[in-house]
Amino acid sequence: MKLDQRVTLKQLRALLAVADTGSFTMAARHLHITQPAVSMQIRDLEAVVGGVLVDGRREVRLTASGEIMVRRAREVVHALEMAGHELLTARGVAAGTIDMVVITTAEYFVPRLLAEFGRRYPDIRIRLSVANRAEVYQMLDERRAALAIMGTPPGRLPLKVIPFAPHRLSFVASPDHHLAGKTHIPPAALAEERLLLRERGSGTRDHLERYLKYHGVRPLRADELGSNSTLKQAAMAGLGVAFLSHHVFEMEEAAGRLVRLDVTGTPVEREWNVIVRVDQQVSPAVQTLVDFLQDDGVKLMHAKPAQNVK
């Protein structure tokens, strides 16, 4: 089957938009065209392929043929984008678009980094997504992100892991908590506390569970509250003890609304990593961002945060 002379880039972009958004309406908004125009592009592509690519018009599902075409369409679009980036680079211009995804905890410092990056490289555009760890894995797997910032990367994907900054996690509580101000708190003391947890599968939750298991601690009560923001609010309200990244609570600690508990074995030391696929060519724009994070990431991440606390 020869598709090269009959398939158009508009058709491929329409298919990718439908696959990524799961909706013809959202795909039309993303492409800034009408919904009938998206439907027409999909129908024309299906006519060329000789089979159905998208099953359903309300609840969109890709067929087996659709999955194949989406995978190859991503490669085509990526190759064209790379060509554009390389042409600009040959002219001495640091330019292009980077699709990147960061883990939820990283949203507390990544905007600070990107603000400075944008000032230095105004011709590089960032499309940023914030997702939980499972969604980050999926975006890397489906090549919807060229770069990710996270802690522990997925082991099943061919990835290059580039550490660029330390990541510290500690137990925190309200200033009037009975453990606040005490020193050398034994991990066993946590067994009597109400622990506030992230959802299962989150990196923070995994680090906490490994810490508790290593120290043989079984808490009497643990509540799963989900987001970092909710955990902070609950800890500040005196509901219990939370285990959080220092990036998450640094402003509340500076404002005196949370205190870090001096529990033995903390802070837990981990690393922030830049993640790229080894089987996908890195664009000059992505390489520029990677170099920037390695050179200046630590310094910018530890710049003094603003003191306004919501």
Stockholm file with secondary structure:
# STOCKHOLM 1.0

chainA/1-310         MKLDQRVTLKQLRALLAVADTGSFTMAARHLHITQPAVSMQIRDLEAVVGGVLVDGRREVRLTASGEIMVRRAREVVHALEMAGHELLTARGVAAGTIDMVVITTAEYFVPRLLAEFGRRYPDIRIRLSVANRAEVYQMLDERRAALAIMGTPPGRLPLKVIPFAPHRLSFVASPDHHLAGKTHIPPAALAEERLLLRERGSGTRDHLERYLKYHGVRPLRADELGSNSTLKQAAMAGLGVAFLSHHVFEMEEAAGRLVRLDVTGTPVEREWNVIVRVDQQVSPAVQTLVDFLQDDGVKLMHAKPAQNVK
#=GR chainA/1-310 SS CCCTTTCCHHHHHHHHHHHHHSCHHHHHHHHTSCHHHHHHHHHHHHHHHTSCSEECSSSCEECHHHHHHHHHHHHHHHHHHHHHHHHHHHTTCCCEEEEEEEEGGGGGTHHHHHHHHHHHCTTEEEEEEEECHHHHHHHHHTTCCSEEEESSCCSSSCEEEEEEEEEEEEEEECTTSTTTTCSSBCGGGGGGSEEEECCTTCHHHHHHHHHHHHTTCCCSEEEECCSHHHHHHHHHTTSCEEEEEHHHHHHHHHTTSCEECCBTTCSEEEEEEEEEETTSCCCHHHHHHHHHHHHHHHHHHTSCCCCCCC
#=GC SS_cons         CCCTTTCCHHHHHHHHHHHHHSCHHHHHHHHTSCHHHHHHHHHHHHHHHTSCSEECSSSCEECHHHHHHHHHHHHHHHHHHHHHHHHHHHTTCCCEEEEEEEEGGGGGTHHHHHHHHHHHCTTEEEEEEEECHHHHHHHHHTTCCSEEEESSCCSSSCEEEEEEEEEEEEEEECTTSTTTTCSSBCGGGGGGSEEEECCTTCHHHHHHHHHHHHTTCCCSEEEECCSHHHHHHHHHTTSCEEEEEHHHHHHHHHTTSCEECCBTTCSEEEEEEEEEETTSCCCHHHHHHHHHHHHHHHHHHTSCCCCCCC
//
